[in-house]
Amino acid sequence: MLKPLLSCVAAVAMLFTAVAPVLAQGQAPASPPAQVTAKVGAATITIDYARPSMRGRKIMGGLVPFDKVWRTGANRATHLKTDAAITIGTLAVPAGTYTLYTIPGEKAWTLVVNKQTGQWGTQYDQAQDLGRAPMTVETLPSAVEAFTIAVTAAGTLTLEWETTRASVAVK
């Protein structure tokens, strides 16, 4: 009697071991990948990033510290690709692929365009900066749960999360 019971328990354990990884893969990532593409003038701009969510956390001045370089998303570094030269704020950006970082502040933000690509978001190398551009910051009337990047055809790059919107002109 004990032998069949042990065989049954062993079979259930093996089934659970085989099925658990499959079930775990069905869960959505905490910071899913996202992509935004827009045509601004003659340039097609594509930004690949990950979208972390607030999930009840304090974001600006908490999870995203003020006055320090932030990866501008989650996971792998946020990448900007442009097929033609553009200007972000006052910064001339030749055609190519770059990473975007920001330096959030309580009243002002700075966008950092970096030449290093392919790295994890926390692997920032200031020596690789192409340059920096000031961003305009405003408070949103309601909270944005998931970090969002947008580029409009009219030429504005915006970052929104929690109740903060940071933006800069793109030409």
C-alpha positions in Angstrom: 0.0 0.0 0.0 2.8 2.4 0.8 4.7 1.8 -2.4 1.8 2.9 -4.7 1.3 6.0 -2.6 5.0 6.9 -2.8 4.9 6.4 -6.6 1.9 8.7 -6.8 3.6 11.4 -4.7 6.7 11.1 -6.8 4.7 11.4 -10.0 2.9 14.5 -8.8 6.3 16.1 -7.7 7.8 15.4 -11.1 4.8 16.9 -12.8 4.9 20.0 -10.7 8.7 20.3 -11.4 8.0 20.1 -15.1 5.0 22.5 -15.2 6.1 25.2 -12.8 8.6 26.8 -15.2 6.0 26.8 -17.9 3.5 28.5 -15.7 6.0 31.1 -14.6 6.8 32.0 -18.2 3.2 33.0 -18.6 3.5 35.9 -16.2 3.9 39.4 -17.6 7.3 40.9 -16.8 7.4 43.6 -14.1 8.8 46.1 -16.6 7.6 45.0 -20.1 9.5 46.2 -23.2 8.0 49.0 -25.3 8.8 50.8 -28.5 7.8 54.2 -29.9 8.4 55.2 -33.5 7.7 58.6 -35.0 8.6 60.6 -38.1 9.9 64.0 -37.2 10.8 66.0 -40.3 13.0 63.8 -42.5 14.0 61.5 -39.6 12.4 58.3 -38.3 13.0 58.1 -34.6 12.6 54.8 -32.7 13.0 54.4 -28.9 13.2 51.0 -27.3 12.7 51.0 -23.5 11.2 49.1 -20.6 8.1 50.3 -18.8 8.3 50.0 -15.0 5.1 50.6 -13.0 4.5 52.6 -9.8 2.9 49.6 -8.0 2.3 51.8 -4.9 5.8 53.1 -4.7 7.0 56.7 -4.4 8.7 57.4 -7.8 10.1 60.9 -8.2 12.6 61.6 -5.4 12.2 58.0 -4.2 12.7 55.1 -6.6 14.0 57.7 -9.1 16.4 59.9 -7.1 16.8 63.6 -7.8 20.0 65.0 -9.2 21.5 61.6 -10.1 21.7 59.9 -13.5 18.7 57.6 -14.0 18.5 54.8 -16.6 15.2 56.3 -17.9 13.1 53.2 -17.8 14.1 49.7 -16.5 16.3 46.8 -17.4 18.5 47.3 -20.5 19.5 50.9 -21.3 16.9 52.9 -23.3 17.9 53.1 -26.9 17.2 55.9 -29.4 17.7 55.3 -33.1 17.5 58.0 -35.8 18.0 57.5 -39.5 18.8 61.2 -40.1 20.4 64.0 -38.1 18.1 65.6 -35.5 18.4 68.3 -32.8 17.1 67.5 -29.3 16.8 70.7 -27.5 20.0 72.4 -28.5 22.0 69.2 -28.9 22.9 68.1 -32.5 22.4 64.3 -32.8 23.8 62.7 -36.0 22.0 59.7 -37.5 22.8 56.6 -35.4 21.9 54.6 -32.3 22.3 56.1 -28.8 21.2 55.5 -25.2 19.1 57.9 -23.3 19.6 58.7 -19.6 18.1 61.5 -17.6 19.0 63.5 -14.5 15.7 64.2 -12.8 15.4 67.2 -10.5 12.5 68.6 -8.5 12.2 71.6 -10.9 14.3 70.7 -14.0 15.5 67.6 -15.8 18.4 67.0 -18.1 18.3 64.5 -21.0 21.6 62.7 -21.6 22.4 61.3 -25.0 25.1 58.7 -24.7 27.1 56.9 -27.5 27.5 53.6 -25.7 24.9 51.0 -26.7 23.9 47.5 -25.7 24.6 47.9 -22.0 22.4 47.3 -19.0 20.7 50.5 -17.9 22.8 51.0 -14.8 26.1 50.8 -16.7 26.4 54.5 -17.5 29.7 55.9 -18.7 29.8 59.7 -18.7 32.9 59.7 -20.9 30.6 58.3 -23.7 28.1 61.2 -23.6 27.3 62.8 -26.9 25.8 65.7 -24.9 23.0 66.9 -22.8 19.8 68.9 -23.3 17.6 70.6 -20.7 14.0 69.4 -20.4 10.9 71.2 -19.4 9.1 69.7 -16.3 5.4 69.9 -15.4 3.1 68.3 -12.9 0.3 66.1 -14.4 -3.2 66.3 -12.9 -3.4 62.6 -12.4 -0.8 59.8 -12.0 0.6 57.7 -14.8 1.0 54.2 -13.5 3.5 52.9 -16.1 6.5 54.9 -17.3 5.8 56.1 -20.8 7.9 57.7 -23.5 6.3 59.4 -26.5 7.6 61.3 -29.6 5.1 63.4 -31.6 5.3 64.2 -35.3 5.2 67.8 -34.2 8.6 67.3 -32.6 8.3 66.7 -28.8 9.9 63.9 -26.8 8.0 63.4 -23.5 8.6 61.2 -20.5 5.7 60.6 -18.1 5.6 58.8 -14.8 3.8 59.3 -11.5 2.6 62.9 -11.8 5.6 64.2 -13.7 6.0 65.0 -17.4 9.5 66.0 -18.8 9.7 67.1 -22.4 12.1 68.5 -24.9 11.8 69.7 -28.5 13.0 67.5 -31.4 13.8 68.9 -34.8 
